[in-house]
Amino acid sequence: MLQQIRLTAVFLLALASTEVCAQDVQQTTLSEAHPLLGTWRIDLPNGCFEEYTLRSDGTKLSRSGEERNEAIFEISEHPSSKGFYRWVDKITKGNGKPDCGGSITEVGHVAVNFIRLHPSGKRLLLCEAESMESCFAEFYMKARDV
């Protein structure tokens, strides 16, 4: 149980550390063939889950605990030479309820992360930088709904 609490704390701390306060986000329209479009999910050790639905119009829906948010995002069309997609999103709407860690993500919150897609296209690693050592969460493709 202690291991599960530590993993959840590390995950939520890593999510909080990706915040960038003063960055503007340019909503990106992606082709419907982009490999990151769809619903991605992670099941957390505390029994909670996070889901992100990335849509081709550059909008994201997210669920975490009781929290429901909408965001705009920009994601690179192709991975960098290091194999990572750069992902920046900004919360545009929220219900003001707590996420899996008990926090509330404010409207206007901007996060910058990097995604490493598994060759199968069915899993991704969420990272703080373009480095495997900075990855803190593994999501799986729940649905390819673009």
mmCIF file of the C-alpha atoms, coordinates in Angstrom:
data_MODEL
# 
_entry.id   MODEL 
# 
loop_
_atom_site.group_PDB 
_atom_site.id 
_atom_site.type_symbol 
_atom_site.label_atom_id 
_atom_site.label_alt_id 
_atom_site.label_comp_id 
_atom_site.label_asym_id 
_atom_site.label_entity_id 
_atom_site.label_seq_id 
_atom_site.pdbx_PDB_ins_code 
_atom_site.Cartn_x 
_atom_site.Cartn_y 
_atom_site.Cartn_z 
_atom_site.occupancy 
_atom_site.B_iso_or_equiv 
_atom_site.pdbx_formal_charge 
_atom_site.auth_seq_id 
_atom_site.auth_comp_id 
_atom_site.auth_asym_id 
_atom_site.auth_atom_id 
_atom_site.pdbx_PDB_model_num 
ATOM 1   C CA . MET A 1 1   ? 0.000   0.000  0.000   1.00 0.00 ? 1   MET A CA 1 
ATOM 2   C CA . LEU A 1 2   ? 2.824   2.408  0.861   1.00 0.00 ? 2   LEU A CA 1 
ATOM 3   C CA . GLN A 1 3   ? 4.371   1.692  -2.565  1.00 0.00 ? 3   GLN A CA 1 
ATOM 4   C CA . GLN A 1 4   ? 1.072   2.627  -4.245  1.00 0.00 ? 4   GLN A CA 1 
ATOM 5   C CA . ILE A 1 5   ? 0.860   5.892  -2.287  1.00 0.00 ? 5   ILE A CA 1 
ATOM 6   C CA . ARG A 1 6   ? 4.442   6.763  -3.238  1.00 0.00 ? 6   ARG A CA 1 
ATOM 7   C CA . LEU A 1 7   ? 3.765   6.045  -6.932  1.00 0.00 ? 7   LEU A CA 1 
ATOM 8   C CA . THR A 1 8   ? 0.644   8.193  -6.877  1.00 0.00 ? 8   THR A CA 1 
ATOM 9   C CA . ALA A 1 9   ? 2.492   11.025 -5.113  1.00 0.00 ? 9   ALA A CA 1 
ATOM 10  C CA . VAL A 1 10  ? 5.355   10.873 -7.623  1.00 0.00 ? 10  VAL A CA 1 
ATOM 11  C CA . PHE A 1 11  ? 2.912   10.897 -10.547 1.00 0.00 ? 11  PHE A CA 1 
ATOM 12  C CA . LEU A 1 12  ? 0.934   13.869 -9.243  1.00 0.00 ? 12  LEU A CA 1 
ATOM 13  C CA . LEU A 1 13  ? 4.112   15.784 -8.338  1.00 0.00 ? 13  LEU A CA 1 
ATOM 14  C CA . ALA A 1 14  ? 5.452   15.256 -11.845 1.00 0.00 ? 14  ALA A CA 1 
ATOM 15  C CA . LEU A 1 15  ? 2.217   16.540 -13.375 1.00 0.00 ? 15  LEU A CA 1 
ATOM 16  C CA . ALA A 1 16  ? 2.378   19.653 -11.220 1.00 0.00 ? 16  ALA A CA 1 
ATOM 17  C CA . SER A 1 17  ? 6.008   20.294 -12.145 1.00 0.00 ? 17  SER A CA 1 
ATOM 18  C CA . THR A 1 18  ? 5.184   20.645 -15.835 1.00 0.00 ? 18  THR A CA 1 
ATOM 19  C CA . GLU A 1 19  ? 3.294   23.905 -15.383 1.00 0.00 ? 19  GLU A CA 1 
ATOM 20  C CA . VAL A 1 20  ? 4.367   26.975 -17.331 1.00 0.00 ? 20  VAL A CA 1 
ATOM 21  C CA . CYS A 1 21  ? 2.509   30.094 -16.269 1.00 0.00 ? 21  CYS A CA 1 
ATOM 22  C CA . ALA A 1 22  ? 3.174   32.695 -18.971 1.00 0.00 ? 22  ALA A CA 1 
ATOM 23  C CA . GLN A 1 23  ? 3.249   30.654 -22.158 1.00 0.00 ? 23  GLN A CA 1 
ATOM 24  C CA . ASP A 1 24  ? 0.740   31.181 -24.927 1.00 0.00 ? 24  ASP A CA 1 
ATOM 25  C CA . VAL A 1 25  ? -0.659  28.075 -26.624 1.00 0.00 ? 25  VAL A CA 1 
ATOM 26  C CA . GLN A 1 26  ? -1.374  27.974 -30.349 1.00 0.00 ? 26  GLN A CA 1 
ATOM 27  C CA . GLN A 1 27  ? -4.229  25.524 -30.934 1.00 0.00 ? 27  GLN A CA 1 
ATOM 28  C CA . THR A 1 28  ? -2.991  22.981 -33.494 1.00 0.00 ? 28  THR A CA 1 
ATOM 29  C CA . THR A 1 29  ? -5.207  21.236 -36.025 1.00 0.00 ? 29  THR A CA 1 
ATOM 30  C CA . LEU A 1 30  ? -3.828  17.767 -36.739 1.00 0.00 ? 30  LEU A CA 1 
ATOM 31  C CA . SER A 1 31  ? -4.512  15.296 -39.499 1.00 0.00 ? 31  SER A CA 1 
ATOM 32  C CA . GLU A 1 32  ? -6.869  12.527 -38.451 1.00 0.00 ? 32  GLU A CA 1 
ATOM 33  C CA . ALA A 1 33  ? -3.998  10.105 -39.045 1.00 0.00 ? 33  ALA A CA 1 
ATOM 34  C CA . HIS A 1 34  ? -1.887  11.663 -36.257 1.00 0.00 ? 34  HIS A CA 1 
ATOM 35  C CA . PRO A 1 35  ? -0.893  8.792  -33.933 1.00 0.00 ? 35  PRO A CA 1 
ATOM 36  C CA . LEU A 1 36  ? -1.645  10.668 -30.693 1.00 0.00 ? 36  LEU A CA 1 
ATOM 37  C CA . LEU A 1 37  ? -5.311  11.360 -31.434 1.00 0.00 ? 37  LEU A CA 1 
ATOM 38  C CA . GLY A 1 38  ? -7.807  9.406  -29.378 1.00 0.00 ? 38  GLY A CA 1 
ATOM 39  C CA . THR A 1 39  ? -8.428  8.640  -25.717 1.00 0.00 ? 39  THR A CA 1 
ATOM 40  C CA . TRP A 1 40  ? -5.426  7.757  -23.550 1.00 0.00 ? 40  TRP A CA 1 
ATOM 41  C CA . ARG A 1 41  ? -5.755  6.370  -20.022 1.00 0.00 ? 41  ARG A CA 1 
ATOM 42  C CA . ILE A 1 42  ? -3.625  5.575  -17.006 1.00 0.00 ? 42  ILE A CA 1 
ATOM 43  C CA . ASP A 1 43  ? -4.929  3.566  -14.059 1.00 0.00 ? 43  ASP A CA 1 
ATOM 44  C CA . LEU A 1 44  ? -3.335  4.890  -10.872 1.00 0.00 ? 44  LEU A CA 1 
ATOM 45  C CA . PRO A 1 45  ? -2.379  2.724  -7.895  1.00 0.00 ? 45  PRO A CA 1 
ATOM 46  C CA . ASN A 1 46  ? -4.964  4.439  -5.663  1.00 0.00 ? 46  ASN A CA 1 
ATOM 47  C CA . GLY A 1 47  ? -7.817  3.100  -7.832  1.00 0.00 ? 47  GLY A CA 1 
ATOM 48  C CA . CYS A 1 48  ? -8.315  6.400  -9.643  1.00 0.00 ? 48  CYS A CA 1 
ATOM 49  C CA . PHE A 1 49  ? -7.607  6.997  -13.345 1.00 0.00 ? 49  PHE A CA 1 
ATOM 50  C CA . GLU A 1 50  ? -6.686  9.830  -15.694 1.00 0.00 ? 50  GLU A CA 1 
ATOM 51  C CA . GLU A 1 51  ? -8.034  10.049 -19.249 1.00 0.00 ? 51  GLU A CA 1 
ATOM 52  C CA . TYR A 1 52  ? -7.125  12.480 -21.995 1.00 0.00 ? 52  TYR A CA 1 
ATOM 53  C CA . THR A 1 53  ? -9.043  12.659 -25.261 1.00 0.00 ? 53  THR A CA 1 
ATOM 54  C CA . LEU A 1 54  ? -6.990  14.441 -27.914 1.00 0.00 ? 54  LEU A CA 1 
ATOM 55  C CA . ARG A 1 55  ? -9.065  15.586 -30.902 1.00 0.00 ? 55  ARG A CA 1 
ATOM 56  C CA . SER A 1 56  ? -7.933  16.605 -34.392 1.00 0.00 ? 56  SER A CA 1 
ATOM 57  C CA . ASP A 1 57  ? -9.287  20.148 -33.938 1.00 0.00 ? 57  ASP A CA 1 
ATOM 58  C CA . GLY A 1 58  ? -6.662  20.815 -31.236 1.00 0.00 ? 58  GLY A CA 1 
ATOM 59  C CA . THR A 1 59  ? -8.925  20.363 -28.227 1.00 0.00 ? 59  THR A CA 1 
ATOM 60  C CA . LYS A 1 60  ? -8.526  18.003 -25.302 1.00 0.00 ? 60  LYS A CA 1 
ATOM 61  C CA . LEU A 1 61  ? -11.042 16.621 -22.826 1.00 0.00 ? 61  LEU A CA 1 
ATOM 62  C CA . SER A 1 62  ? -9.669  15.289 -19.553 1.00 0.00 ? 62  SER A CA 1 
ATOM 63  C CA . ARG A 1 63  ? -11.011 13.295 -16.626 1.00 0.00 ? 63  ARG A CA 1 
ATOM 64  C CA . SER A 1 64  ? -9.302  12.730 -13.298 1.00 0.00 ? 64  SER A CA 1 
ATOM 65  C CA . GLY A 1 65  ? -11.289 11.821 -10.205 1.00 0.00 ? 65  GLY A CA 1 
ATOM 66  C CA . GLU A 1 66  ? -14.225 14.238 -10.141 1.00 0.00 ? 66  GLU A CA 1 
ATOM 67  C CA . GLU A 1 67  ? -12.416 16.787 -12.284 1.00 0.00 ? 67  GLU A CA 1 
ATOM 68  C CA . ARG A 1 68  ? -13.513 17.406 -15.872 1.00 0.00 ? 68  ARG A CA 1 
ATOM 69  C CA . ASN A 1 69  ? -11.559 19.873 -18.008 1.00 0.00 ? 69  ASN A CA 1 
ATOM 70  C CA . GLU A 1 70  ? -11.385 21.123 -21.563 1.00 0.00 ? 70  GLU A CA 1 
ATOM 71  C CA . ALA A 1 71  ? -8.191  22.480 -23.104 1.00 0.00 ? 71  ALA A CA 1 
ATOM 72  C CA . ILE A 1 72  ? -6.595  23.640 -26.308 1.00 0.00 ? 72  ILE A CA 1 
ATOM 73  C CA . PHE A 1 73  ? -3.271  22.105 -27.273 1.00 0.00 ? 73  PHE A CA 1 
ATOM 74  C CA . GLU A 1 74  ? -0.371  22.159 -29.644 1.00 0.00 ? 74  GLU A CA 1 
ATOM 75  C CA . ILE A 1 75  ? 1.433   18.937 -30.508 1.00 0.00 ? 75  ILE A CA 1 
ATOM 76  C CA . SER A 1 76  ? 4.179   18.529 -33.028 1.00 0.00 ? 76  SER A CA 1 
ATOM 77  C CA . GLU A 1 77  ? 3.109   16.749 -36.209 1.00 0.00 ? 77  GLU A CA 1 
ATOM 78  C CA . HIS A 1 78  ? 6.161   14.468 -36.056 1.00 0.00 ? 78  HIS A CA 1 
ATOM 79  C CA . PRO A 1 79  ? 8.512   13.396 -33.270 1.00 0.00 ? 79  PRO A CA 1 
ATOM 80  C CA . SER A 1 80  ? 11.807  15.233 -32.853 1.00 0.00 ? 80  SER A CA 1 
ATOM 81  C CA . SER A 1 81  ? 15.137  13.679 -33.782 1.00 0.00 ? 81  SER A CA 1 
ATOM 82  C CA . LYS A 1 82  ? 15.156  12.305 -30.209 1.00 0.00 ? 82  LYS A CA 1 
ATOM 83  C CA . GLY A 1 83  ? 11.802  10.565 -30.824 1.00 0.00 ? 83  GLY A CA 1 
ATOM 84  C CA . PHE A 1 84  ? 9.543   12.799 -28.694 1.00 0.00 ? 84  PHE A CA 1 
ATOM 85  C CA . TYR A 1 85  ? 6.440   14.814 -29.525 1.00 0.00 ? 85  TYR A CA 1 
ATOM 86  C CA . ARG A 1 86  ? 6.257   18.189 -27.762 1.00 0.00 ? 86  ARG A CA 1 
ATOM 87  C CA . TRP A 1 87  ? 2.819   18.724 -26.176 1.00 0.00 ? 87  TRP A CA 1 
ATOM 88  C CA . VAL A 1 88  ? 1.602   22.016 -24.702 1.00 0.00 ? 88  VAL A CA 1 
ATOM 89  C CA . ASP A 1 89  ? -1.939  22.450 -23.451 1.00 0.00 ? 89  ASP A CA 1 
ATOM 90  C CA . LYS A 1 90  ? -3.931  25.171 -21.749 1.00 0.00 ? 90  LYS A CA 1 
ATOM 91  C CA . ILE A 1 91  ? -7.059  24.563 -19.675 1.00 0.00 ? 91  ILE A CA 1 
ATOM 92  C CA . THR A 1 92  ? -9.968  26.592 -21.079 1.00 0.00 ? 92  THR A CA 1 
ATOM 93  C CA . LYS A 1 93  ? -12.880 25.176 -19.034 1.00 0.00 ? 93  LYS A CA 1 
ATOM 94  C CA . GLY A 1 94  ? -13.117 23.230 -15.801 1.00 0.00 ? 94  GLY A CA 1 
ATOM 95  C CA . ASN A 1 95  ? -15.740 22.060 -13.372 1.00 0.00 ? 95  ASN A CA 1 
ATOM 96  C CA . GLY A 1 96  ? -13.737 23.130 -10.291 1.00 0.00 ? 96  GLY A CA 1 
ATOM 97  C CA . LYS A 1 97  ? -13.799 19.679 -8.709  1.00 0.00 ? 97  LYS A CA 1 
ATOM 98  C CA . PRO A 1 98  ? -10.772 17.739 -7.383  1.00 0.00 ? 98  PRO A CA 1 
ATOM 99  C CA . ASP A 1 99  ? -8.603  15.432 -9.504  1.00 0.00 ? 99  ASP A CA 1 
ATOM 100 C CA . CYS A 1 100 ? -7.201  12.066 -8.420  1.00 0.00 ? 100 CYS A CA 1 
ATOM 101 C CA . GLY A 1 101 ? -4.761  13.785 -6.070  1.00 0.00 ? 101 GLY A CA 1 
ATOM 102 C CA . GLY A 1 102 ? -7.322  16.123 -4.528  1.00 0.00 ? 102 GLY A CA 1 
ATOM 103 C CA . SER A 1 103 ? -6.098  19.186 -6.454  1.00 0.00 ? 103 SER A CA 1 
ATOM 104 C CA . ILE A 1 104 ? -8.115  21.494 -8.667  1.00 0.00 ? 104 ILE A CA 1 
ATOM 105 C CA . THR A 1 105 ? -6.538  22.562 -11.958 1.00 0.00 ? 105 THR A CA 1 
ATOM 106 C CA . GLU A 1 106 ? -7.319  26.210 -12.606 1.00 0.00 ? 106 GLU A CA 1 
ATOM 107 C CA . VAL A 1 107 ? -8.585  27.554 -15.919 1.00 0.00 ? 107 VAL A CA 1 
ATOM 108 C CA . GLY A 1 108 ? -5.585  29.043 -17.706 1.00 0.00 ? 108 GLY A CA 1 
ATOM 109 C CA . HIS A 1 109 ? -3.141  26.406 -16.429 1.00 0.00 ? 109 HIS A CA 1 
ATOM 110 C CA . VAL A 1 110 ? -0.513  25.613 -19.096 1.00 0.00 ? 110 VAL A CA 1 
ATOM 111 C CA . ALA A 1 111 ? 1.489   22.368 -19.106 1.00 0.00 ? 111 ALA A CA 1 
ATOM 112 C CA . VAL A 1 112 ? 4.450   21.445 -21.316 1.00 0.00 ? 112 VAL A CA 1 
ATOM 113 C CA . ASN A 1 113 ? 5.282   17.760 -21.690 1.00 0.00 ? 113 ASN A CA 1 
ATOM 114 C CA . PHE A 1 114 ? 6.969   15.402 -24.109 1.00 0.00 ? 114 PHE A CA 1 
ATOM 115 C CA . ILE A 1 115 ? 5.475   12.166 -25.388 1.00 0.00 ? 115 ILE A CA 1 
ATOM 116 C CA . ARG A 1 116 ? 7.351   9.059  -26.430 1.00 0.00 ? 116 ARG A CA 1 
ATOM 117 C CA . LEU A 1 117 ? 5.066   6.786  -28.437 1.00 0.00 ? 117 LEU A CA 1 
ATOM 118 C CA . HIS A 1 118 ? 5.567   3.025  -28.249 1.00 0.00 ? 118 HIS A CA 1 
ATOM 119 C CA . PRO A 1 119 ? 6.177   1.411  -31.685 1.00 0.00 ? 119 PRO A CA 1 
ATOM 120 C CA . SER A 1 120 ? 2.806   -0.378 -31.363 1.00 0.00 ? 120 SER A CA 1 
ATOM 121 C CA . GLY A 1 121 ? 1.052   3.012  -31.203 1.00 0.00 ? 121 GLY A CA 1 
ATOM 122 C CA . LYS A 1 122 ? -0.979  1.689  -28.275 1.00 0.00 ? 122 LYS A CA 1 
ATOM 123 C CA . ARG A 1 123 ? 1.092   3.053  -25.378 1.00 0.00 ? 123 ARG A CA 1 
ATOM 124 C CA . LEU A 1 124 ? 2.839   6.303  -24.647 1.00 0.00 ? 124 LEU A CA 1 
ATOM 125 C CA . LEU A 1 125 ? 5.186   7.659  -22.033 1.00 0.00 ? 125 LEU A CA 1 
ATOM 126 C CA . LEU A 1 126 ? 4.573   11.129 -20.643 1.00 0.00 ? 126 LEU A CA 1 
ATOM 127 C CA . CYS A 1 127 ? 7.844   12.918 -19.894 1.00 0.00 ? 127 CYS A CA 1 
ATOM 128 C CA . GLU A 1 128 ? 9.070   16.249 -18.547 1.00 0.00 ? 128 GLU A CA 1 
ATOM 129 C CA . ALA A 1 129 ? 11.843  16.524 -21.164 1.00 0.00 ? 129 ALA A CA 1 
ATOM 130 C CA . GLU A 1 130 ? 13.136  14.748 -24.264 1.00 0.00 ? 130 GLU A CA 1 
ATOM 131 C CA . SER A 1 131 ? 14.750  12.076 -22.129 1.00 0.00 ? 131 SER A CA 1 
ATOM 132 C CA . MET A 1 132 ? 13.573  8.625  -21.091 1.00 0.00 ? 132 MET A CA 1 
ATOM 133 C CA . GLU A 1 133 ? 14.865  9.371  -17.579 1.00 0.00 ? 133 GLU A CA 1 
ATOM 134 C CA . SER A 1 134 ? 12.297  12.174 -17.269 1.00 0.00 ? 134 SER A CA 1 
ATOM 135 C CA . CYS A 1 135 ? 9.267   9.975  -18.061 1.00 0.00 ? 135 CYS A CA 1 
ATOM 136 C CA . PHE A 1 136 ? 6.799   9.619  -15.218 1.00 0.00 ? 136 PHE A CA 1 
ATOM 137 C CA . ALA A 1 137 ? 3.636   7.983  -16.552 1.00 0.00 ? 137 ALA A CA 1 
ATOM 138 C CA . GLU A 1 138 ? 2.614   5.343  -19.082 1.00 0.00 ? 138 GLU A CA 1 
ATOM 139 C CA . PHE A 1 139 ? -0.771  5.670  -20.767 1.00 0.00 ? 139 PHE A CA 1 
ATOM 140 C CA . TYR A 1 140 ? -2.551  3.154  -22.975 1.00 0.00 ? 140 TYR A CA 1 
ATOM 141 C CA . MET A 1 141 ? -4.839  3.846  -25.936 1.00 0.00 ? 141 MET A CA 1 
ATOM 142 C CA . LYS A 1 142 ? -8.403  3.341  -24.798 1.00 0.00 ? 142 LYS A CA 1 
ATOM 143 C CA . ALA A 1 143 ? -10.093 4.410  -28.037 1.00 0.00 ? 143 ALA A CA 1 
ATOM 144 C CA . ARG A 1 144 ? -9.112  5.922  -31.379 1.00 0.00 ? 144 ARG A CA 1 
ATOM 145 C CA . ASP A 1 145 ? -11.970 8.458  -31.394 1.00 0.00 ? 145 ASP A CA 1 
ATOM 146 C CA . VAL A 1 146 ? -10.747 11.526 -33.250 1.00 0.00 ? 146 VAL A CA 1 
# 
